[in-house]
Amino acid sequence: MSSAPAPLPVSAPSNTADTAPVNAQTPKSNYKGFVAGVFSGIAKLSVGHPFDTVKVRLQTSKDAQFRGPLDCTLQTVRKEGVKGLYKGATPPLVGWMVMDSVMLGSLTLYRRLLLENVFSKPHIRPYLPFSSFQPDLATLPSFGHGIAGIMAGTTVSFIAAPVEHIKARLQVQYAADKSKRMYSGPIDCLRKMLRTHGISGVYRGLWATILFRGFFFFWWGSYDVLTRYFKQSTSMSAPAINFWAGGISAQIFWLTSYPSDVVKQRLMVDPMGGALNDGERRFRGWKDAARAVWRERGLKGYWRGFVPCFLRAFPANAMALVAFEGVMRTLP
C-alpha cells in the first residue's frame, strides 16, 4: 500500500471500513497498518462470515424455507456441513486488502481536506451542523468524521460492489453437490457474469451499495462521539476505548443501515437472465427491489435476518481489533 498522507489532528484515529482503527501517521506505521489490516480482515471474516451467510439467506429466501436464524443455521450445517456457512468467503477475503487500502487512504485524505478547507475556517464552522458543540478549529468534529465516512464509503463502493455481488450469489447456492451449482466458485461466477452481461453485470447493485455505505456517516460519526466520551469520562486504555467505541458504533451503523442492506442483497441475488439462463430478471434497480420487499413482507421485510447481523457486528469487529493490535505489537 502506498503511504497515505499523515492526517491532521483529529479526535479519532483513521479507520478502515469494517475493521479495527488504524493509525496512518508515518510510512512505517502505514506499512504495519496495511499488514495488520490483512490479519484483522481474516479474523473478522472467520468470526463473522457464518453470521453473514445466515443473514443473506434469510434476506433472500421465501418465508417458508426457514423459521428463523437458528433454523437456517441448523439446516445449512445439516445439509451442507459447517463449510456451507463459509460459502462466498473467498471474494471478501481476497478483496479485503484492496478495500482496506482504499478505505484508509480515502478516509485520511477526506478528513484532511474537510478539516483544511471547511471545518478549520472560523467563518464557516459555526454554521455547520453540530460543529458549534466542538469549537476547536484544530480538530475535525464528529460531524466531519461522518461526512468523511460517506465520501470514503462511496469511494470504496466501486471495489465492494462486485465483491459483495459475487459473494451473495455464492451464498445462496443451496445445493450440497457442487455439480448442481451454477457457479463452482468466485472465479467461475465472475467469468460467467462477464461473458454474459459484461462489466455492468458484475457491477449490478452499485447504486444500492453506495446508498448502503452512505450510512457510514453514522458509523464514523458515532465512533468519534463515543471515543471522545470514553476518553473524557473513563480511565480505560486506548485499546479498550477502541474496542468499545468500535463495537458500539458498528451496531449503531447496522441499526440505521440494515433496510438498505436488505434491498441491496435482494437486487444482487436477483436472476440476471439472458444467456446466463438463471431465471427471469425481476428488478431493474434498487427501487424495484425495495418495492418488492414491501409488497412481500411489509415493514418487517426490511429487517429480515437482522438478528444474526446484529449479533455479528460486535464480536466480528472485536476479533478484528484483537488481531490488529496483536500484529501491530509484533511487527518490527
C-alpha beads as a LAMMPS data file, in Angstrom:
LAMMPS data file: protein, C-alpha beads

332 atoms
331 bonds

1 atom types
1 bond types

-500.0 500.0 xlo xhi
-500.0 500.0 ylo yhi
-500.0 500.0 zlo zhi

Masses

1 110.0

Atoms # bond

1 1 1 0.000 0.000 0.000
2 1 1 1.350 3.420 -0.859
3 1 1 1.909 5.741 2.065
4 1 1 -1.175 7.714 2.945
5 1 1 -0.718 11.385 3.845
6 1 1 -0.322 11.964 7.568
7 1 1 -3.639 13.142 8.983
8 1 1 -4.117 16.465 10.683
9 1 1 -5.050 16.257 14.377
10 1 1 -8.451 14.651 14.539
11 1 1 -10.173 13.307 17.576
12 1 1 -10.208 9.664 16.465
13 1 1 -7.625 7.649 14.525
14 1 1 -8.008 6.897 10.864
15 1 1 -10.052 3.749 10.357
16 1 1 -10.848 1.156 7.780
17 1 1 -14.415 0.471 6.748
18 1 1 -15.290 -2.522 8.880
19 1 1 -12.195 -3.287 10.890
20 1 1 -10.256 -2.029 13.848
21 1 1 -8.905 1.542 13.975
22 1 1 -5.733 2.181 12.002
23 1 1 -3.266 4.994 12.604
24 1 1 -1.639 6.396 9.473
25 1 1 0.991 8.836 10.715
26 1 1 4.328 7.592 9.361
27 1 1 5.478 5.418 6.460
28 1 1 6.406 2.723 8.985
29 1 1 3.012 2.766 10.655
30 1 1 1.388 2.758 7.221
31 1 1 3.228 -0.464 6.409
32 1 1 2.291 -2.017 9.747
33 1 1 -1.298 -0.888 9.434
34 1 1 -1.597 -2.483 5.984
35 1 1 -0.237 -5.849 7.142
36 1 1 -2.229 -5.767 10.392
37 1 1 -5.343 -4.866 8.427
38 1 1 -4.992 -8.069 6.427
39 1 1 -4.924 -10.151 9.606
40 1 1 -7.801 -8.216 11.138
41 1 1 -9.811 -8.840 7.978
42 1 1 -9.105 -12.573 8.180
43 1 1 -10.118 -12.635 11.854
44 1 1 -13.312 -10.694 11.205
45 1 1 -14.210 -12.902 8.271
46 1 1 -13.551 -16.083 10.273
47 1 1 -15.873 -14.967 13.056
48 1 1 -18.417 -13.001 11.090
49 1 1 -18.939 -14.809 7.784
50 1 1 -21.216 -17.579 9.129
51 1 1 -23.486 -14.866 10.570
52 1 1 -23.371 -13.095 7.214
53 1 1 -24.330 -16.256 5.311
54 1 1 -27.359 -16.787 7.572
55 1 1 -28.275 -13.119 7.171
56 1 1 -28.114 -13.219 3.368
57 1 1 -30.121 -16.455 3.181
58 1 1 -32.845 -15.060 5.447
59 1 1 -32.919 -11.805 3.487
60 1 1 -33.385 -13.530 0.140
61 1 1 -35.310 -16.747 0.897
62 1 1 -39.025 -17.455 0.886
63 1 1 -40.796 -17.250 4.233
64 1 1 -41.485 -21.000 4.376
65 1 1 -37.867 -22.007 3.797
66 1 1 -36.513 -21.045 7.234
67 1 1 -38.308 -20.441 10.526
68 1 1 -35.580 -18.131 11.759
69 1 1 -31.805 -17.674 12.194
70 1 1 -31.302 -20.840 14.257
71 1 1 -33.328 -22.961 11.835
72 1 1 -31.378 -21.541 8.898
73 1 1 -28.078 -22.340 10.633
74 1 1 -29.118 -25.879 11.517
75 1 1 -30.451 -26.618 8.024
76 1 1 -27.283 -25.285 6.437
77 1 1 -24.983 -27.362 8.656
78 1 1 -27.139 -30.487 8.321
79 1 1 -27.350 -30.344 4.522
80 1 1 -24.053 -28.717 3.574
81 1 1 -21.802 -29.117 6.599
82 1 1 -20.040 -26.344 8.506
83 1 1 -18.321 -25.282 5.289
84 1 1 -21.756 -24.282 3.992
85 1 1 -21.647 -21.357 6.419
86 1 1 -18.483 -20.161 4.681
87 1 1 -19.823 -20.129 1.132
88 1 1 -18.766 -16.982 -0.671
89 1 1 -15.969 -16.246 1.810
90 1 1 -13.197 -16.104 -0.794
91 1 1 -14.229 -12.866 -2.585
92 1 1 -14.337 -10.653 0.531
93 1 1 -11.160 -12.265 1.877
94 1 1 -9.244 -11.637 -1.342
95 1 1 -10.739 -8.186 -1.811
96 1 1 -10.136 -7.085 1.750
97 1 1 -6.545 -5.902 1.278
98 1 1 -7.532 -3.619 -1.577
99 1 1 -10.656 -2.401 0.206
100 1 1 -8.678 -1.747 3.388
101 1 1 -6.049 0.204 1.492
102 1 1 -8.594 2.305 -0.380
103 1 1 -10.624 2.975 2.749
104 1 1 -7.591 4.017 4.797
105 1 1 -6.224 6.283 2.107
106 1 1 -9.544 7.886 1.236
107 1 1 -10.573 8.426 4.857
108 1 1 -7.246 10.100 5.610
109 1 1 -7.469 12.262 2.509
110 1 1 -11.092 13.285 3.009
111 1 1 -10.586 14.080 6.672
112 1 1 -7.599 16.260 5.861
113 1 1 -9.390 18.050 3.024
114 1 1 -12.501 18.628 5.114
115 1 1 -10.502 19.994 8.031
116 1 1 -8.238 22.198 5.913
117 1 1 -10.888 23.616 3.589
118 1 1 -14.089 23.603 5.629
119 1 1 -14.023 22.864 9.339
120 1 1 -10.924 24.919 10.214
121 1 1 -12.457 28.102 8.773
122 1 1 -13.762 30.278 11.641
123 1 1 -16.304 31.977 9.365
124 1 1 -17.735 28.622 8.213
125 1 1 -17.549 26.241 11.141
126 1 1 -20.173 27.888 13.406
127 1 1 -22.777 27.370 10.684
128 1 1 -22.072 23.676 10.127
129 1 1 -24.472 21.215 11.798
130 1 1 -23.479 20.175 15.351
131 1 1 -19.996 21.682 14.933
132 1 1 -20.629 24.509 17.399
133 1 1 -20.509 21.936 20.214
134 1 1 -16.894 21.153 19.271
135 1 1 -15.357 24.600 18.638
136 1 1 -11.670 23.572 18.434
137 1 1 -10.621 24.575 14.921
138 1 1 -7.579 22.266 15.056
139 1 1 -9.645 19.069 15.183
140 1 1 -12.258 17.587 12.921
141 1 1 -15.642 17.474 14.690
142 1 1 -17.785 14.361 14.819
143 1 1 -19.998 15.691 12.021
144 1 1 -16.884 15.979 9.827
145 1 1 -15.978 12.376 10.585
146 1 1 -19.445 11.382 9.432
147 1 1 -19.109 13.297 6.164
148 1 1 -15.687 11.751 5.559
149 1 1 -17.289 8.369 6.164
150 1 1 -19.876 8.992 3.442
151 1 1 -17.192 10.065 0.981
152 1 1 -14.921 7.126 1.777
153 1 1 -17.871 4.736 1.666
154 1 1 -18.760 5.966 -1.803
155 1 1 -15.159 5.573 -2.949
156 1 1 -14.747 2.017 -1.687
157 1 1 -18.153 1.018 -3.101
158 1 1 -16.578 0.714 -6.543
159 1 1 -14.481 -2.141 -5.158
160 1 1 -17.022 -3.502 -2.690
161 1 1 -19.930 -3.801 -5.138
162 1 1 -18.503 -6.589 -7.356
163 1 1 -17.001 -8.381 -4.333
164 1 1 -20.316 -8.368 -2.478
165 1 1 -22.223 -9.266 -5.653
166 1 1 -20.175 -12.417 -6.210
167 1 1 -20.267 -13.282 -2.504
168 1 1 -24.056 -13.006 -2.356
169 1 1 -24.613 -15.233 -5.404
170 1 1 -22.343 -17.909 -3.956
171 1 1 -24.017 -17.721 -0.546
172 1 1 -27.477 -18.538 -1.918
173 1 1 -26.367 -21.686 -3.740
174 1 1 -28.077 -24.275 -1.560
175 1 1 -27.044 -27.476 -3.336
176 1 1 -24.566 -29.542 -1.320
177 1 1 -23.435 -31.258 -4.524
178 1 1 -21.044 -28.908 -6.320
179 1 1 -22.007 -30.338 -9.708
180 1 1 -25.536 -28.999 -9.210
181 1 1 -24.436 -25.428 -8.511
182 1 1 -24.447 -22.762 -11.203
183 1 1 -21.103 -21.395 -10.004
184 1 1 -18.224 -23.611 -8.912
185 1 1 -16.503 -20.710 -7.171
186 1 1 -15.836 -16.954 -7.283
187 1 1 -13.680 -17.059 -10.428
188 1 1 -16.285 -19.113 -12.269
189 1 1 -19.016 -16.719 -11.122
190 1 1 -17.028 -13.689 -12.284
191 1 1 -16.197 -15.294 -15.636
192 1 1 -19.811 -16.239 -16.372
193 1 1 -21.149 -12.801 -15.446
194 1 1 -18.527 -11.063 -17.574
195 1 1 -19.182 -13.366 -20.533
196 1 1 -22.953 -12.902 -20.475
197 1 1 -23.511 -9.414 -19.046
198 1 1 -20.176 -7.621 -19.182
199 1 1 -18.847 -5.139 -16.630
200 1 1 -22.317 -3.730 -15.981
201 1 1 -23.444 -7.180 -14.879
202 1 1 -20.566 -7.539 -12.433
203 1 1 -21.367 -4.083 -11.052
204 1 1 -25.062 -4.752 -10.688
205 1 1 -26.100 -3.261 -7.360
206 1 1 -23.501 -0.472 -7.390
207 1 1 -26.004 2.282 -6.579
208 1 1 -27.549 0.156 -3.848
209 1 1 -24.043 -0.362 -2.441
210 1 1 -23.348 3.379 -2.483
211 1 1 -26.665 4.019 -0.719
212 1 1 -25.879 1.382 1.910
213 1 1 -22.360 2.692 2.547
214 1 1 -23.685 6.218 2.795
215 1 1 -24.768 5.194 6.280
216 1 1 -21.069 5.175 7.214
217 1 1 -21.950 8.677 8.384
218 1 1 -23.487 7.129 11.486
219 1 1 -20.626 4.670 11.949
220 1 1 -17.761 7.139 11.917
221 1 1 -19.726 9.988 13.458
222 1 1 -20.802 7.850 16.424
223 1 1 -17.336 6.304 16.680
224 1 1 -15.853 9.763 17.198
225 1 1 -18.555 10.762 19.704
226 1 1 -18.006 7.587 21.723
227 1 1 -14.219 7.905 21.571
228 1 1 -14.401 11.446 22.920
229 1 1 -16.796 10.375 25.663
230 1 1 -14.703 7.414 26.821
231 1 1 -11.514 9.499 26.835
232 1 1 -13.114 12.219 28.930
233 1 1 -15.279 10.115 31.252
234 1 1 -13.354 6.888 31.841
235 1 1 -9.849 5.701 32.667
236 1 1 -9.917 2.962 30.013
237 1 1 -6.819 2.311 27.966
238 1 1 -6.702 3.282 24.300
239 1 1 -7.238 -0.321 23.084
240 1 1 -10.234 -0.680 25.410
241 1 1 -11.690 2.581 24.133
242 1 1 -11.197 1.428 20.538
243 1 1 -12.802 -1.923 21.384
244 1 1 -15.965 -0.496 22.934
245 1 1 -16.332 2.542 20.676
246 1 1 -15.735 0.396 17.585
247 1 1 -18.173 -2.326 18.624
248 1 1 -20.967 0.015 19.687
249 1 1 -20.608 2.282 16.657
250 1 1 -20.738 -0.778 14.380
251 1 1 -24.079 -1.724 15.897
252 1 1 -25.340 1.852 15.515
253 1 1 -24.387 1.647 11.853
254 1 1 -26.378 -1.565 11.330
255 1 1 -29.401 -0.197 13.187
256 1 1 -29.550 2.679 10.724
257 1 1 -28.452 0.940 7.523
258 1 1 -29.983 -2.523 7.674
259 1 1 -33.063 -1.916 5.459
260 1 1 -30.788 -0.630 2.684
261 1 1 -28.673 -3.786 3.020
262 1 1 -31.755 -5.984 2.574
263 1 1 -32.616 -4.131 -0.629
264 1 1 -29.015 -4.417 -1.856
265 1 1 -28.924 -8.158 -1.256
266 1 1 -32.259 -8.737 -2.975
267 1 1 -31.004 -6.911 -6.040
268 1 1 -27.679 -8.760 -6.075
269 1 1 -29.216 -12.260 -5.954
270 1 1 -31.969 -11.459 -8.454
271 1 1 -31.663 -13.627 -11.603
272 1 1 -29.626 -11.890 -14.273
273 1 1 -31.455 -13.597 -17.133
274 1 1 -30.347 -13.710 -20.730
275 1 1 -27.716 -16.197 -21.843
276 1 1 -26.812 -16.974 -18.237
277 1 1 -30.120 -18.836 -18.073
278 1 1 -30.532 -18.446 -14.309
279 1 1 -34.140 -17.256 -14.429
280 1 1 -36.105 -14.146 -15.339
281 1 1 -34.866 -10.822 -14.045
282 1 1 -37.339 -9.135 -11.689
283 1 1 -35.653 -5.860 -10.725
284 1 1 -34.248 -3.130 -12.931
285 1 1 -32.748 -1.300 -9.960
286 1 1 -32.731 -0.901 -6.195
287 1 1 -36.083 0.926 -6.152
288 1 1 -37.794 -2.100 -7.714
289 1 1 -36.170 -4.348 -5.116
290 1 1 -37.276 -2.036 -2.308
291 1 1 -40.875 -2.079 -3.541
292 1 1 -40.794 -5.871 -3.824
293 1 1 -39.699 -6.237 -0.207
294 1 1 -42.612 -4.012 0.867
295 1 1 -45.151 -5.921 -1.222
296 1 1 -43.999 -9.312 0.021
297 1 1 -43.490 -8.696 3.732
298 1 1 -44.303 -5.095 4.581
299 1 1 -42.160 -3.157 7.019
300 1 1 -40.837 -6.274 8.744
301 1 1 -39.361 -7.415 5.436
302 1 1 -36.701 -4.725 5.684
303 1 1 -35.494 -6.252 8.955
304 1 1 -35.490 -9.912 7.943
305 1 1 -32.193 -11.509 9.017
306 1 1 -31.342 -8.626 11.347
307 1 1 -30.624 -10.793 14.408
308 1 1 -27.570 -12.648 13.013
309 1 1 -26.299 -9.390 11.531
310 1 1 -26.599 -7.541 14.840
311 1 1 -25.061 -10.431 16.774
312 1 1 -22.182 -10.494 14.305
313 1 1 -21.350 -6.781 14.473
314 1 1 -19.738 -6.624 17.889
315 1 1 -17.745 -9.885 18.094
316 1 1 -16.546 -9.678 14.493
317 1 1 -15.172 -6.185 14.989
318 1 1 -13.826 -7.075 18.434
319 1 1 -11.859 -10.003 16.996
320 1 1 -10.606 -7.779 14.192
321 1 1 -9.315 -5.366 16.835
322 1 1 -7.585 -8.142 18.808
323 1 1 -5.846 -9.387 15.652
324 1 1 -4.956 -5.878 14.552
325 1 1 -3.416 -4.830 17.880
326 1 1 -1.530 -8.133 18.220
327 1 1 0.066 -7.838 14.774
328 1 1 0.849 -4.158 15.313
329 1 1 2.736 -5.037 18.512
330 1 1 4.561 -7.948 16.861
331 1 1 5.784 -6.281 13.665
332 1 1 9.185 -4.523 13.861

Bonds

1 1 1 2
2 1 2 3
3 1 3 4
4 1 4 5
5 1 5 6
6 1 6 7
7 1 7 8
8 1 8 9
9 1 9 10
10 1 10 11
11 1 11 12
12 1 12 13
13 1 13 14
14 1 14 15
15 1 15 16
16 1 16 17
17 1 17 18
18 1 18 19
19 1 19 20
20 1 20 21
21 1 21 22
22 1 22 23
23 1 23 24
24 1 24 25
25 1 25 26
26 1 26 27
27 1 27 28
28 1 28 29
29 1 29 30
30 1 30 31
31 1 31 32
32 1 32 33
33 1 33 34
34 1 34 35
35 1 35 36
36 1 36 37
37 1 37 38
38 1 38 39
39 1 39 40
40 1 40 41
41 1 41 42
42 1 42 43
43 1 43 44
44 1 44 45
45 1 45 46
46 1 46 47
47 1 47 48
48 1 48 49
49 1 49 50
50 1 50 51
51 1 51 52
52 1 52 53
53 1 53 54
54 1 54 55
55 1 55 56
56 1 56 57
57 1 57 58
58 1 58 59
59 1 59 60
60 1 60 61
61 1 61 62
62 1 62 63
63 1 63 64
64 1 64 65
65 1 65 66
66 1 66 67
67 1 67 68
68 1 68 69
69 1 69 70
70 1 70 71
71 1 71 72
72 1 72 73
73 1 73 74
74 1 74 75
75 1 75 76
76 1 76 77
77 1 77 78
78 1 78 79
79 1 79 80
80 1 80 81
81 1 81 82
82 1 82 83
83 1 83 84
84 1 84 85
85 1 85 86
86 1 86 87
87 1 87 88
88 1 88 89
89 1 89 90
90 1 90 91
91 1 91 92
92 1 92 93
93 1 93 94
94 1 94 95
95 1 95 96
96 1 96 97
97 1 97 98
98 1 98 99
99 1 99 100
100 1 100 101
101 1 101 102
102 1 102 103
103 1 103 104
104 1 104 105
105 1 105 106
106 1 106 107
107 1 107 108
108 1 108 109
109 1 109 110
110 1 110 111
111 1 111 112
112 1 112 113
113 1 113 114
114 1 114 115
115 1 115 116
116 1 116 117
117 1 117 118
118 1 118 119
119 1 119 120
120 1 120 121
121 1 121 122
122 1 122 123
123 1 123 124
124 1 124 125
125 1 125 126
126 1 126 127
127 1 127 128
128 1 128 129
129 1 129 130
130 1 130 131
131 1 131 132
132 1 132 133
133 1 133 134
134 1 134 135
135 1 135 136
136 1 136 137
137 1 137 138
138 1 138 139
139 1 139 140
140 1 140 141
141 1 141 142
142 1 142 143
143 1 143 144
144 1 144 145
145 1 145 146
146 1 146 147
147 1 147 148
148 1 148 149
149 1 149 150
150 1 150 151
151 1 151 152
152 1 152 153
153 1 153 154
154 1 154 155
155 1 155 156
156 1 156 157
157 1 157 158
158 1 158 159
159 1 159 160
160 1 160 161
161 1 161 162
162 1 162 163
163 1 163 164
164 1 164 165
165 1 165 166
166 1 166 167
167 1 167 168
168 1 168 169
169 1 169 170
170 1 170 171
171 1 171 172
172 1 172 173
173 1 173 174
174 1 174 175
175 1 175 176
176 1 176 177
177 1 177 178
178 1 178 179
179 1 179 180
180 1 180 181
181 1 181 182
182 1 182 183
183 1 183 184
184 1 184 185
185 1 185 186
186 1 186 187
187 1 187 188
188 1 188 189
189 1 189 190
190 1 190 191
191 1 191 192
192 1 192 193
193 1 193 194
194 1 194 195
195 1 195 196
196 1 196 197
197 1 197 198
198 1 198 199
199 1 199 200
200 1 200 201
201 1 201 202
202 1 202 203
203 1 203 204
204 1 204 205
205 1 205 206
206 1 206 207
207 1 207 208
208 1 208 209
209 1 209 210
210 1 210 211
211 1 211 212
212 1 212 213
213 1 213 214
214 1 214 215
215 1 215 216
216 1 216 217
217 1 217 218
218 1 218 219
219 1 219 220
220 1 220 221
221 1 221 222
222 1 222 223
223 1 223 224
224 1 224 225
225 1 225 226
226 1 226 227
227 1 227 228
228 1 228 229
229 1 229 230
230 1 230 231
231 1 231 232
232 1 232 233
233 1 233 234
234 1 234 235
235 1 235 236
236 1 236 237
237 1 237 238
238 1 238 239
239 1 239 240
240 1 240 241
241 1 241 242
242 1 242 243
243 1 243 244
244 1 244 245
245 1 245 246
246 1 246 247
247 1 247 248
248 1 248 249
249 1 249 250
250 1 250 251
251 1 251 252
252 1 252 253
253 1 253 254
254 1 254 255
255 1 255 256
256 1 256 257
257 1 257 258
258 1 258 259
259 1 259 260
260 1 260 261
261 1 261 262
262 1 262 263
263 1 263 264
264 1 264 265
265 1 265 266
266 1 266 267
267 1 267 268
268 1 268 269
269 1 269 270
270 1 270 271
271 1 271 272
272 1 272 273
273 1 273 274
274 1 274 275
275 1 275 276
276 1 276 277
277 1 277 278
278 1 278 279
279 1 279 280
280 1 280 281
281 1 281 282
282 1 282 283
283 1 283 284
284 1 284 285
285 1 285 286
286 1 286 287
287 1 287 288
288 1 288 289
289 1 289 290
290 1 290 291
291 1 291 292
292 1 292 293
293 1 293 294
294 1 294 295
295 1 295 296
296 1 296 297
297 1 297 298
298 1 298 299
299 1 299 300
300 1 300 301
301 1 301 302
302 1 302 303
303 1 303 304
304 1 304 305
305 1 305 306
306 1 306 307
307 1 307 308
308 1 308 309
309 1 309 310
310 1 310 311
311 1 311 312
312 1 312 313
313 1 313 314
314 1 314 315
315 1 315 316
316 1 316 317
317 1 317 318
318 1 318 319
319 1 319 320
320 1 320 321
321 1 321 322
322 1 322 323
323 1 323 324
324 1 324 325
325 1 325 326
326 1 326 327
327 1 327 328
328 1 328 329
329 1 329 330
330 1 330 331
331 1 331 332
